[in-house]
Amino acid sequence: MNVTEVTRDNFEAEVLNSDKPVIADFNADWCGPCRMMRPTLDEIAAERDDIKVVSINIDDEDELAEDYGISSIPCLVVFKDGREVNRNIGLVPKDVVLGLL
């Protein structure tokens, strides 16, 4: 699977109504650590069919960022059954990302 780009228009379908756990990456194009995190998330998305990885650009989707209290990026938010269950701020290695699940 690939990382799915998510907007307010498809957030409910892709994240809240997902039948799999979701790692939501709140990021921005200008953020160096966000760009460094992306290859790790691409790798996880390619390797794991049992989870979904999505990307949310906070500059384009500022309302979603506000709704979820995103104040620092990169911010990974894990959703299960439509609810936030875990969160991590900052650049982290793959094992830490998977540990959020």
URVEN-V227774 format. One record per residue. SS is DSSP state (H for helix, E for strand, L for the rest). PHI is phi in whole degrees, 0 to 359 (* if undefined). OMEGA is omega in whole degrees, 0 to 359 (NA if undefined). Layout:
SS:PHI:OMEGA ; SS:PHI:OMEGA
This chain:
L:*:176 ; L:257:172 ; L:291:182 ; E:264:175 ; E:282:184 ; L:241:175 ; L:235:177 ; H:302:183 ; H:295:182 ; H:245:182 ; H:301:182 ; H:299:182 ; H:293:186 ; H:281:186 ; H:249:187 ; H:292:181 ; L:259:181 ; L:292:176 ; L:274:178 ; L:240:170 ; E:300:183 ; E:238:169 ; E:260:180 ; E:259:180 ; E:262:175 ; E:274:189 ; E:209:174 ; L:212:182 ; L:299:184 ; L:278:186 ; L:270:180 ; H:302:179 ; H:299:177 ; H:295:179 ; H:295:179 ; H:288:181 ; H:283:188 ; H:303:179 ; H:299:178 ; H:295:180 ; H:292:176 ; H:299:180 ; H:296:179 ; H:298:181 ; H:298:181 ; H:287:185 ; H:273:190 ; L:244:176 ; L:272:184 ; L:270:177 ; E:225:176 ; E:240:177 ; E:244:180 ; E:234:179 ; E:240:179 ; E:233:179 ; E:279:186 ; L:290:177 ; L:289:179 ; L:276:186 ; L:237:183 ; H:296:178 ; H:292:177 ; H:296:179 ; H:300:179 ; H:293:180 ; H:304:183 ; L:255:173 ; L:63:180 ; L:281:181 ; L:242:177 ; L:222:180 ; L:228:358 ; L:291:178 ; E:231:177 ; E:261:178 ; E:239:180 ; E:260:178 ; E:245:171 ; E:227:180 ; L:53:176 ; L:80:182 ; E:237:174 ; E:290:180 ; E:239:180 ; E:197:182 ; E:202:176 ; E:216:178 ; E:249:176 ; L:106:180 ; L:285:181 ; L:223:178 ; L:285:184 ; H:306:183 ; H:296:178 ; H:288:177 ; H:301:181 ; H:295:178 ; H:293:177 ; L:291:182 ; L:288:NA
